[in-house]
Protein backbone atom coordinates (compact mmCIF):
# COMPACT_ATOMS: atom_id res chain seq x y z
CA UNK A 1 0.00 0.00 0.00
CA UNK A 2 1.12 3.59 -0.73
CA UNK A 3 -0.13 6.04 1.87
CA UNK A 4 -0.03 9.83 2.16
CA UNK A 5 -1.59 12.63 4.22
CA UNK A 6 -3.57 15.55 2.85
CA UNK A 7 -3.26 19.14 4.07
CA UNK A 8 -5.99 18.55 6.65
CA UNK A 9 -4.16 15.55 8.08
CA UNK A 10 -6.31 12.84 6.56
CA UNK A 11 -4.48 9.66 5.59
CA UNK A 12 -5.24 7.94 2.29
CA UNK A 13 -3.78 4.78 0.78
CA UNK A 14 -3.60 3.46 -2.76
CA UNK A 15 -3.62 -0.31 -3.18
CA UNK A 16 -1.00 -1.94 -5.40
CA UNK A 17 -3.48 -2.75 -8.21
CA UNK A 18 -4.92 0.80 -8.26
CA UNK A 19 -1.40 2.24 -8.15
CA UNK A 20 -0.33 0.19 -11.18
CA UNK A 21 -3.48 1.21 -13.07
CA UNK A 22 -2.81 4.87 -12.24
CA UNK A 23 0.77 4.62 -13.47
CA UNK A 24 -0.31 2.90 -16.67
CA UNK A 25 -2.56 5.86 -17.48
CA UNK A 26 0.19 8.39 -16.85
CA UNK A 27 3.08 6.61 -18.55
CA UNK A 28 3.70 4.47 -21.57
CA UNK A 29 4.10 1.15 -19.75
CA UNK A 30 5.18 -1.95 -21.63
CA UNK A 31 4.17 -5.43 -20.61
CA UNK A 32 7.19 -7.71 -20.28
CA UNK A 33 6.41 -11.36 -21.06
CA UNK A 34 9.27 -13.83 -20.76
CA UNK A 35 10.60 -17.18 -19.63
CA UNK A 36 14.08 -18.32 -18.63
CA UNK A 37 15.68 -21.71 -19.16
CA UNK A 38 18.96 -23.34 -18.19
CA UNK A 39 21.63 -23.63 -20.88
CA UNK A 40 23.83 -26.72 -20.71
CA UNK A 41 25.55 -26.27 -24.08
CA UNK A 42 25.99 -22.64 -25.11
CA UNK A 43 27.69 -23.25 -28.51
CA UNK A 44 24.89 -25.65 -29.51
CA UNK A 45 22.24 -23.09 -28.55
CA UNK A 46 23.98 -20.42 -30.63
CA UNK A 47 23.92 -22.76 -33.63
CA UNK A 48 20.16 -23.28 -33.13
CA UNK A 49 19.60 -19.53 -32.91
CA UNK A 50 21.37 -18.95 -36.22
CA UNK A 51 19.48 -21.80 -37.86
CA UNK A 52 16.20 -20.25 -36.65
CA UNK A 53 17.03 -16.93 -38.32
CA UNK A 54 18.26 -14.99 -35.27
CA UNK A 55 21.04 -12.42 -35.45
CA UNK A 56 23.13 -10.76 -32.76
CA UNK A 57 21.45 -7.54 -31.66
CA UNK A 58 23.91 -6.66 -28.89
CA UNK A 59 27.30 -8.42 -28.65
CA UNK A 60 28.31 -10.15 -25.41
CA UNK A 61 29.00 -7.55 -22.72
CA UNK A 62 29.48 -7.41 -18.97
CA UNK A 63 26.38 -6.46 -17.01
CA UNK A 64 26.07 -5.34 -13.37
CA UNK A 65 22.70 -4.96 -11.65
CA UNK A 66 21.60 -3.53 -8.32
CA UNK A 67 18.09 -3.87 -6.92
CA UNK A 68 16.94 -1.09 -4.60
CA UNK A 69 14.33 -1.14 -1.86
CA UNK A 70 12.96 0.94 0.99
CA UNK A 71 13.29 -0.01 4.69
CA UNK A 72 11.23 -3.07 5.51
CA UNK A 73 11.50 -4.31 1.90
CA UNK A 74 8.41 -2.35 0.91
CA UNK A 75 8.88 -2.85 -2.84
CA UNK A 76 9.50 -6.57 -2.49
CA UNK A 77 6.41 -6.95 -0.31
CA UNK A 78 4.38 -5.25 -3.06
CA UNK A 79 6.02 -7.52 -5.66
CA UNK A 80 7.70 -4.54 -7.29
CA UNK A 81 11.26 -4.15 -8.46
CA UNK A 82 13.52 -1.11 -8.89
CA UNK A 83 16.75 -1.87 -10.72
CA UNK A 84 19.79 0.13 -11.80
CA UNK A 85 21.72 -1.70 -14.53
CA UNK A 86 25.04 -1.08 -16.24
CA UNK A 87 25.30 -3.03 -19.50
CA UNK A 88 28.63 -2.41 -21.17
CA UNK A 89 28.94 1.39 -20.95
CA UNK A 90 25.19 2.11 -20.81
CA UNK A 91 23.01 2.60 -17.73
CA UNK A 92 19.27 1.91 -17.37
CA UNK A 93 16.79 2.42 -14.55
CA UNK A 94 13.87 -0.03 -14.53
CA UNK A 95 10.70 -0.40 -12.47
CA UNK A 96 8.61 -3.57 -12.67
CA UNK A 97 5.27 -4.29 -10.98
CA UNK A 98 2.18 -6.46 -11.05
CA UNK A 99 3.92 -9.78 -11.61
CA UNK A 100 1.70 -12.56 -12.96
CA UNK A 101 3.14 -16.04 -13.18
CA UNK A 102 1.62 -18.83 -15.24
CA UNK A 103 3.37 -20.62 -18.07
CA UNK A 104 5.16 -17.30 -18.67
CA UNK A 105 6.18 -14.46 -16.39
CA UNK A 106 4.39 -11.17 -17.11
CA UNK A 107 5.02 -7.75 -15.53
CA UNK A 108 4.34 -4.10 -16.26
CA UNK A 109 7.66 -2.43 -16.98
CA UNK A 110 8.91 1.15 -17.07
CA UNK A 111 12.47 1.68 -18.26
CA UNK A 112 14.67 4.63 -19.15
CA UNK A 113 18.30 5.23 -20.01
CA UNK A 114 20.42 7.04 -17.42
CA UNK A 115 23.45 9.10 -18.44
CA UNK A 116 25.24 8.87 -15.08
CA UNK A 117 24.61 5.71 -13.09
CA UNK A 118 26.72 6.75 -10.12
CA UNK A 119 24.70 9.95 -9.66
CA UNK A 120 21.47 7.94 -10.07
CA UNK A 121 22.65 5.72 -7.22
CA UNK A 122 23.20 8.81 -5.05
CA UNK A 123 19.73 10.14 -5.92
CA UNK A 124 18.08 6.84 -4.98
CA UNK A 125 19.97 6.73 -1.68
CA UNK A 126 19.00 10.34 -0.93
CA UNK A 127 15.35 9.31 -1.41
CA UNK A 128 15.71 6.53 1.15
CA UNK A 129 16.40 3.59 -1.16
CA UNK A 130 19.27 1.20 -0.49
CA UNK A 131 20.74 -1.61 -2.61
CA UNK A 132 19.11 -4.88 -1.53
CA UNK A 133 20.71 -7.33 -3.97
CA UNK A 134 23.49 -7.25 -6.55
CA UNK A 135 24.05 -9.63 -9.44
CA UNK A 136 26.21 -9.68 -12.54
CA UNK A 137 26.56 -11.65 -15.74
CA UNK A 138 27.81 -11.56 -19.30
CA UNK A 139 24.90 -11.06 -21.68
CA UNK A 140 24.44 -11.27 -25.46
CA UNK A 141 21.14 -10.28 -27.09
CA UNK A 142 19.70 -11.96 -30.21
CA UNK A 143 16.60 -11.11 -32.25
CA UNK A 144 14.59 -12.31 -35.23
CA UNK A 145 12.74 -8.98 -35.49
CA UNK A 146 9.72 -10.27 -33.57
CA UNK A 147 11.16 -10.86 -30.12
CA UNK A 148 14.39 -11.33 -28.25
CA UNK A 149 16.50 -14.19 -26.92
CA UNK A 150 19.27 -13.32 -24.48
CA UNK A 151 22.14 -15.54 -23.39
CA UNK A 152 23.35 -14.98 -19.84
CA UNK A 153 26.59 -16.35 -18.41
CA UNK A 154 26.16 -15.98 -14.63
CA UNK A 155 28.12 -17.03 -11.53
CA UNK A 156 25.54 -19.80 -10.92
CA UNK A 157 25.39 -21.16 -14.48
CA UNK A 158 24.25 -20.20 -17.95
CA UNK A 159 20.65 -19.21 -18.69
CA UNK A 160 18.65 -18.20 -21.72
CA UNK A 161 15.73 -15.79 -21.71
CA UNK A 162 13.00 -15.58 -24.35
CA UNK A 163 10.96 -12.37 -24.36
CA UNK A 164 8.10 -11.44 -26.66
CA UNK A 165 4.44 -12.32 -27.35
CA UNK A 166 3.30 -15.50 -25.59
CA UNK A 167 2.75 -17.61 -28.72
CA UNK A 168 6.06 -16.44 -30.17
CA UNK A 169 7.84 -17.47 -26.94
CA UNK A 170 6.46 -21.02 -27.18
CA UNK A 171 7.25 -21.30 -30.90
CA UNK A 172 10.78 -20.01 -30.40
CA UNK A 173 11.39 -22.27 -27.41
CA UNK A 174 10.40 -25.28 -29.51
CA UNK A 175 12.83 -24.23 -32.28
CA UNK A 176 15.61 -23.98 -29.69
CA UNK A 177 14.86 -27.39 -28.18
CA UNK A 178 13.40 -25.94 -24.96
CA UNK A 179 10.33 -27.78 -23.64
CA UNK A 180 7.64 -26.16 -21.51
CA UNK A 181 8.86 -28.28 -18.60
CA UNK A 182 12.16 -26.36 -18.86
CA UNK A 183 10.49 -22.95 -18.48
CA UNK A 184 11.65 -20.87 -15.49
CA UNK A 185 9.56 -17.90 -14.34
CA UNK A 186 11.68 -17.01 -11.32
CA UNK A 187 13.93 -13.93 -11.40
CA UNK A 188 17.66 -13.98 -10.66
CA UNK A 189 17.20 -13.08 -7.00
CA UNK A 190 14.93 -16.11 -6.62
CA UNK A 191 17.24 -18.38 -8.62
CA UNK A 192 20.19 -17.29 -6.49
CA UNK A 193 18.24 -18.06 -3.31
CA UNK A 194 17.43 -21.55 -4.64
CA UNK A 195 21.06 -22.08 -5.66
CA UNK A 196 22.30 -21.08 -2.20
CA UNK A 197 19.92 -23.54 -0.55
CA UNK A 198 21.09 -26.34 -2.86
CA UNK A 199 24.83 -25.65 -2.66
CA UNK A 200 25.06 -24.29 0.93
CA UNK A 201 27.17 -21.44 -0.46
CA UNK A 202 27.95 -18.54 1.88
CA UNK A 203 27.79 -15.95 -0.93
CA UNK A 204 25.48 -13.03 -0.15
CA UNK A 205 25.18 -11.67 -3.69
CA UNK A 206 25.29 -13.11 -7.20
CA UNK A 207 28.60 -11.66 -8.35
CA UNK A 208 31.51 -13.71 -9.63
CA UNK A 209 33.76 -12.65 -6.76
CA UNK A 210 31.16 -13.24 -4.04
CA UNK A 211 30.21 -16.68 -5.38
CA UNK A 212 33.87 -17.69 -5.64
CA UNK A 213 34.52 -16.62 -2.05
CA UNK A 214 31.28 -18.19 -0.85
CA UNK A 215 32.16 -21.52 -2.42
CA UNK A 216 35.64 -21.37 -0.87
CA UNK A 217 34.12 -20.76 2.54
CA UNK A 218 31.75 -23.69 2.04
CA UNK A 219 34.62 -26.02 1.12
CA UNK A 220 36.48 -25.16 4.33
CA UNK A 221 33.52 -26.23 6.50
C-alpha positions as CSV (number, residue, x, y, z in Angstrom):
1,X,0.0,0.0,0.0
2,X,1.1,3.6,-0.7
3,X,-0.1,6.0,1.9
4,X,0.0,9.8,2.2
5,X,-1.6,12.6,4.2
6,X,-3.6,15.5,2.9
7,X,-3.3,19.1,4.1
8,X,-6.0,18.5,6.6
9,X,-4.2,15.5,8.1
10,X,-6.3,12.8,6.6
11,X,-4.5,9.7,5.6
12,X,-5.2,7.9,2.3
13,X,-3.8,4.8,0.8
14,X,-3.6,3.5,-2.8
15,X,-3.6,-0.3,-3.2
16,X,-1.0,-1.9,-5.4
17,X,-3.5,-2.7,-8.2
18,X,-4.9,0.8,-8.3
19,X,-1.4,2.2,-8.2
20,X,-0.3,0.2,-11.2
21,X,-3.5,1.2,-13.1
22,X,-2.8,4.9,-12.2
23,X,0.8,4.6,-13.5
24,X,-0.3,2.9,-16.7
25,X,-2.6,5.9,-17.5
26,X,0.2,8.4,-16.8
27,X,3.1,6.6,-18.5
28,X,3.7,4.5,-21.6
29,X,4.1,1.2,-19.7
30,X,5.2,-1.9,-21.6
31,X,4.2,-5.4,-20.6
32,X,7.2,-7.7,-20.3
33,X,6.4,-11.4,-21.1
34,X,9.3,-13.8,-20.8
35,X,10.6,-17.2,-19.6
36,X,14.1,-18.3,-18.6
37,X,15.7,-21.7,-19.2
38,X,19.0,-23.3,-18.2
39,X,21.6,-23.6,-20.9
40,X,23.8,-26.7,-20.7
41,X,25.5,-26.3,-24.1
42,X,26.0,-22.6,-25.1
43,X,27.7,-23.2,-28.5
44,X,24.9,-25.7,-29.5
45,X,22.2,-23.1,-28.5
46,X,24.0,-20.4,-30.6
47,X,23.9,-22.8,-33.6
48,X,20.2,-23.3,-33.1
49,X,19.6,-19.5,-32.9
50,X,21.4,-18.9,-36.2
51,X,19.5,-21.8,-37.9
52,X,16.2,-20.3,-36.6
53,X,17.0,-16.9,-38.3
54,X,18.3,-15.0,-35.3
55,X,21.0,-12.4,-35.5
56,X,23.1,-10.8,-32.8
57,X,21.4,-7.5,-31.7
58,X,23.9,-6.7,-28.9
59,X,27.3,-8.4,-28.6
60,X,28.3,-10.2,-25.4
61,X,29.0,-7.5,-22.7
62,X,29.5,-7.4,-19.0
63,X,26.4,-6.5,-17.0
64,X,26.1,-5.3,-13.4
65,X,22.7,-5.0,-11.7
66,X,21.6,-3.5,-8.3
67,X,18.1,-3.9,-6.9
68,X,16.9,-1.1,-4.6
69,X,14.3,-1.1,-1.9
70,X,13.0,0.9,1.0
71,X,13.3,0.0,4.7
72,X,11.2,-3.1,5.5
73,X,11.5,-4.3,1.9
74,X,8.4,-2.3,0.9
75,X,8.9,-2.9,-2.8
76,X,9.5,-6.6,-2.5
77,X,6.4,-7.0,-0.3
78,X,4.4,-5.2,-3.1
79,X,6.0,-7.5,-5.7
80,X,7.7,-4.5,-7.3
81,X,11.3,-4.1,-8.5
82,X,13.5,-1.1,-8.9
83,X,16.8,-1.9,-10.7
84,X,19.8,0.1,-11.8
85,X,21.7,-1.7,-14.5
86,X,25.0,-1.1,-16.2
87,X,25.3,-3.0,-19.5
88,X,28.6,-2.4,-21.2
89,X,28.9,1.4,-21.0
90,X,25.2,2.1,-20.8
91,X,23.0,2.6,-17.7
92,X,19.3,1.9,-17.4
93,X,16.8,2.4,-14.5
94,X,13.9,0.0,-14.5
95,X,10.7,-0.4,-12.5
96,X,8.6,-3.6,-12.7
97,X,5.3,-4.3,-11.0
98,X,2.2,-6.5,-11.1
99,X,3.9,-9.8,-11.6
100,X,1.7,-12.6,-13.0
101,X,3.1,-16.0,-13.2
102,X,1.6,-18.8,-15.2
103,X,3.4,-20.6,-18.1
104,X,5.2,-17.3,-18.7
105,X,6.2,-14.5,-16.4
106,X,4.4,-11.2,-17.1
107,X,5.0,-7.8,-15.5
108,X,4.3,-4.1,-16.3
109,X,7.7,-2.4,-17.0
110,X,8.9,1.2,-17.1
111,X,12.5,1.7,-18.3
112,X,14.7,4.6,-19.2
113,X,18.3,5.2,-20.0
114,X,20.4,7.0,-17.4
115,X,23.4,9.1,-18.4
116,X,25.2,8.9,-15.1
117,X,24.6,5.7,-13.1
118,X,26.7,6.8,-10.1
119,X,24.7,9.9,-9.7
120,X,21.5,7.9,-10.1
121,X,22.6,5.7,-7.2
122,X,23.2,8.8,-5.0
123,X,19.7,10.1,-5.9
124,X,18.1,6.8,-5.0
125,X,20.0,6.7,-1.7
126,X,19.0,10.3,-0.9
127,X,15.3,9.3,-1.4
128,X,15.7,6.5,1.2
129,X,16.4,3.6,-1.2
130,X,19.3,1.2,-0.5
131,X,20.7,-1.6,-2.6
132,X,19.1,-4.9,-1.5
133,X,20.7,-7.3,-4.0
134,X,23.5,-7.2,-6.5
135,X,24.1,-9.6,-9.4
136,X,26.2,-9.7,-12.5
137,X,26.6,-11.7,-15.7
138,X,27.8,-11.6,-19.3
139,X,24.9,-11.1,-21.7
140,X,24.4,-11.3,-25.5
141,X,21.1,-10.3,-27.1
142,X,19.7,-12.0,-30.2
143,X,16.6,-11.1,-32.2
144,X,14.6,-12.3,-35.2
145,X,12.7,-9.0,-35.5
146,X,9.7,-10.3,-33.6
147,X,11.2,-10.9,-30.1
148,X,14.4,-11.3,-28.2
149,X,16.5,-14.2,-26.9
150,X,19.3,-13.3,-24.5
151,X,22.1,-15.5,-23.4
152,X,23.4,-15.0,-19.8
153,X,26.6,-16.4,-18.4
154,X,26.2,-16.0,-14.6
155,X,28.1,-17.0,-11.5
156,X,25.5,-19.8,-10.9
157,X,25.4,-21.2,-14.5
158,X,24.2,-20.2,-18.0
159,X,20.7,-19.2,-18.7
160,X,18.6,-18.2,-21.7
161,X,15.7,-15.8,-21.7
162,X,13.0,-15.6,-24.3
163,X,11.0,-12.4,-24.4
164,X,8.1,-11.4,-26.7
165,X,4.4,-12.3,-27.4
166,X,3.3,-15.5,-25.6
167,X,2.7,-17.6,-28.7
168,X,6.1,-16.4,-30.2
169,X,7.8,-17.5,-26.9
170,X,6.5,-21.0,-27.2
171,X,7.3,-21.3,-30.9
172,X,10.8,-20.0,-30.4
173,X,11.4,-22.3,-27.4
174,X,10.4,-25.3,-29.5
175,X,12.8,-24.2,-32.3
176,X,15.6,-24.0,-29.7
177,X,14.9,-27.4,-28.2
178,X,13.4,-25.9,-25.0
179,X,10.3,-27.8,-23.6
180,X,7.6,-26.2,-21.5
181,X,8.9,-28.3,-18.6
182,X,12.2,-26.4,-18.9
183,X,10.5,-23.0,-18.5
184,X,11.6,-20.9,-15.5
185,X,9.6,-17.9,-14.3
186,X,11.7,-17.0,-11.3
187,X,13.9,-13.9,-11.4
188,X,17.7,-14.0,-10.7
189,X,17.2,-13.1,-7.0
190,X,14.9,-16.1,-6.6
191,X,17.2,-18.4,-8.6
192,X,20.2,-17.3,-6.5
193,X,18.2,-18.1,-3.3
194,X,17.4,-21.6,-4.6
195,X,21.1,-22.1,-5.7
196,X,22.3,-21.1,-2.2
197,X,19.9,-23.5,-0.5
198,X,21.1,-26.3,-2.9
199,X,24.8,-25.6,-2.7
200,X,25.1,-24.3,0.9
201,X,27.2,-21.4,-0.5
202,X,28.0,-18.5,1.9
203,X,27.8,-16.0,-0.9
204,X,25.5,-13.0,-0.1
205,X,25.2,-11.7,-3.7
206,X,25.3,-13.1,-7.2
207,X,28.6,-11.7,-8.3
208,X,31.5,-13.7,-9.6
209,X,33.8,-12.6,-6.8
210,X,31.2,-13.2,-4.0
211,X,30.2,-16.7,-5.4
212,X,33.9,-17.7,-5.6
213,X,34.5,-16.6,-2.0
214,X,31.3,-18.2,-0.8
215,X,32.2,-21.5,-2.4
216,X,35.6,-21.4,-0.9
217,X,34.1,-20.8,2.5
218,X,31.7,-23.7,2.0
219,X,34.6,-26.0,1.1
220,X,36.5,-25.2,4.3
221,X,33.5,-26.2,6.5
